[in-house]
Amino acid sequence: MLTTLSSFACAQTLTGTATNGTGSKPAAGDEIILINLSNGMEVAAKTKADSAGKFSFKLADGAGPHLIRAIHQGVTYHQMTPPGTHSVEIHRN
């Protein structure tokens, strides 16, 4: 029972915003990929930015290092998230 409670307590959420760097407009609909760097380059989850450019991921592996990949019209943009990060912004040009 204690193991279940402590693994539940470690689950965190990483939220973010993707924006168009040239016009500071939301990057609505861009594919956003969470890459777990604790296990090499493992894709942990995928989502799409909403109309405001917002996205979120449940971090099943805790708040270890991650890489956020945004894909816009076949071009990829990356943002590192160090351990303990709870929010991130990714800007595409």
C-alpha distance (Angstrom), angle and dihedral (degrees) to the residues before:
residue distance angle dihedral
M1 . . .
L2 3.80 . .
T3 3.82 90.6 .
T4 3.80 90.8 54.6
L5 3.78 92.5 50.3
S6 3.79 95.0 47.7
S7 3.82 93.6 48.2
F8 3.82 89.5 49.6
A9 3.81 90.9 49.6
C10 3.83 90.3 54.2
A11 3.81 93.7 57.4
Q12 3.78 108.7 107.0
T13 3.78 137.1 174.9
L14 3.78 125.6 -122.9
T15 3.80 112.6 -158.0
G16 3.76 127.7 -172.6
T17 3.76 151.0 165.9
A18 3.79 127.4 -131.8
T19 3.79 116.6 -156.9
N20 3.78 139.2 177.2
G21 3.81 102.7 -109.9
T22 3.81 95.9 -151.7
G23 3.80 96.5 53.6
S24 3.82 102.2 16.6
K25 3.82 88.9 -127.0
P26 3.82 122.9 143.4
A27 3.80 114.7 -88.1
A28 3.82 91.2 -130.8
G29 3.80 115.2 -170.5
D30 3.81 96.7 11.1
E31 3.80 113.2 144.2
I32 3.82 110.5 -113.4
I33 3.80 120.2 -160.9
L34 3.81 127.1 -167.3
I35 3.81 112.4 -147.2
N36 3.80 118.7 -165.8
L37 3.81 108.8 -141.2
S38 3.81 94.0 -172.4
N39 3.83 88.8 76.1
G40 3.79 100.6 38.5
M41 3.81 110.4 -91.4
E42 3.81 99.0 -28.0
V43 3.82 115.6 165.5
A44 3.81 102.4 -129.5
A45 3.83 101.0 177.4
K46 3.81 145.3 -14.1
T47 3.80 132.8 -148.4
K48 3.81 141.1 151.6
A49 3.79 127.2 -110.7
D50 3.81 111.3 -109.0
S51 3.82 124.6 -128.2
A52 3.83 90.0 -77.8
G53 3.83 92.1 48.8
K54 3.84 91.2 -107.7
F55 3.81 125.2 142.8
S56 3.79 138.0 164.3
F57 3.78 140.3 -165.9
K58 3.80 132.8 -162.7
L59 3.79 106.4 -129.6
A60 3.79 104.6 -139.6
D61 3.81 90.2 176.8
G62 3.80 95.4 51.6
A63 3.77 125.8 -112.9
G64 3.81 98.7 -43.3
P65 3.80 122.8 140.4
H66 3.79 115.2 -58.4
L67 3.77 138.2 174.8
I68 3.79 119.8 -139.7
R69 3.80 114.8 -149.7
A70 3.80 120.4 -165.7
I71 3.80 118.9 -168.4
H72 3.79 120.1 -157.5
Q73 3.81 119.0 175.5
G74 3.81 91.1 -25.6
V75 3.83 94.8 -48.9
T76 3.80 117.6 114.7
Y77 3.80 127.8 -144.0
H78 3.80 124.3 -171.2
Q79 3.79 137.4 -156.4
M80 3.81 125.4 -177.9
T81 3.80 119.4 -136.4
P82 3.81 112.4 -160.3
P83 3.82 120.8 -147.3
G84 3.80 112.0 -68.2
T85 3.83 95.1 26.1
H86 3.82 113.9 143.7
S87 3.80 101.1 176.3
V88 3.79 135.9 27.4
E89 3.77 139.1 -176.2
I90 3.78 122.4 -149.6
H91 3.79 120.9 -167.1
R92 3.76 124.9 -163.7
N93 3.79 122.3 -161.2
